[in-house]
């Protein structure tokens, strides 16, 4: 089976289109490798573990932990979380550098971050 490559320059889906979902965890792992390469960071080791108040976390040593519930969420939310965590390897807090990098890699990320589902009980940019 071949994986489809998402064209990051493709137009955004229209509001009336159904969101695209993850096929499985391997597709998400592939996306993590893709984004790490694109951002210029070492691909992290990945584990899935239930997280009570957030979708993901990353350590400076390169462990990316994602809540497996992300696999049931639309891909755009998952990719936002992946990029958000990988950018933390370059900018550890949510300051100007972090926000500039997020804008460079995920234009319009603020709308995703501001959505109720992205916040997951706490603001995703709690320390900004």
C-alpha positions in Angstrom: 0.0 0.0 0.0 1.4 3.4 -0.9 1.0 6.5 1.3 -0.4 9.7 -0.2 1.7 12.8 0.2 -0.2 15.8 1.3 0.5 18.9 -0.8 1.0 21.6 1.8 0.5 24.2 -1.0 -2.9 22.8 -1.9 -5.9 25.1 -1.2 -7.5 24.6 2.2 -10.7 22.5 2.2 -13.9 24.4 1.9 -16.0 24.8 5.0 -18.7 22.3 3.7 -16.1 19.5 3.1 -15.7 16.7 5.6 -12.4 16.8 7.4 -9.7 14.1 6.6 -8.9 11.6 9.4 -5.8 9.5 10.1 -5.7 6.0 8.7 -3.6 4.7 11.5 -0.7 5.5 13.9 1.8 4.6 11.1 0.4 7.4 9.0 0.8 9.8 11.9 4.4 8.6 12.5 5.1 9.2 8.8 3.7 12.7 9.2 6.0 13.3 12.3 9.1 12.3 10.2 8.0 14.5 7.4 7.5 17.6 9.6 10.7 17.0 11.5 12.6 17.0 8.2 10.8 20.0 7.0 11.4 22.0 10.2 15.0 20.9 10.4 14.9 19.0 13.7 16.0 15.5 14.6 13.0 13.1 14.2 11.8 12.4 17.7 11.1 9.0 19.3 7.3 8.7 19.4 5.0 7.1 22.0 1.3 7.1 22.4 0.0 7.6 25.9 -3.2 9.0 27.4 -2.7 12.6 28.5 -5.3 14.1 30.7 -5.1 17.8 29.8 -3.1 18.1 26.5 -2.7 16.4 23.1 1.0 16.2 23.1 4.3 16.9 24.8 8.0 16.8 23.8 11.1 16.6 25.8 14.4 18.3 25.0 15.9 14.8 24.6 13.5 14.1 21.7 10.6 12.0 23.1 7.3 13.0 21.6 4.3 11.8 23.5 0.9 12.0 21.8 -2.5 11.2 23.2 -3.9 8.3 21.1 -7.2 10.1 20.9 -5.5 12.3 18.3 -5.8 9.4 15.9 -9.6 9.9 16.0 -9.4 13.6 15.4 -9.2 15.5 12.1 -5.7 15.4 10.5 -5.4 19.2 10.6 -5.6 19.1 14.4 -3.0 16.3 14.6 -0.6 18.1 12.3 -1.0 21.3 14.3 -0.1 19.4 17.5 2.8 17.7 15.7 4.2 21.0 14.4 3.6 22.7 17.7 5.6 20.1 19.6 8.4 19.9 17.1 8.7 23.7 17.1 9.3 23.5 20.8 12.7 21.9 20.0 13.7 25.2 18.4 11.7 27.6 20.7 11.0 26.2 24.2 8.4 28.8 25.1 5.5 30.4 23.3 7.2 33.7 22.6 7.7 35.6 19.4 10.1 33.1 17.9 7.7 30.2 18.5 4.8 32.1 17.0 6.8 33.2 14.0 7.8 29.6 13.3 4.3 28.3 13.7 3.1 31.0 11.3 5.8 30.0 8.8 4.9 26.3 9.0 1.1 26.4 9.6 -0.4 29.6 8.3 -3.6 30.3 10.2 -2.6 28.1 13.2 -4.2 30.5 15.6 -7.6 29.4 14.5 -6.8 25.8 15.2 -5.2 26.7 18.6 -8.2 28.7 19.5 -10.7 26.0 18.8 -12.4 24.3 21.8 -11.2 20.9 20.8 -7.5 22.1 20.4 -7.5 23.6 23.9 -8.6 20.3 25.6 -9.5 21.9 28.9 -6.5 24.3 29.0 -5.2 26.9 26.7 -2.7 25.3 24.3 -0.6 28.4 24.6 -0.9 28.7 28.4 2.4 30.4 29.0 2.1 33.0 26.3 
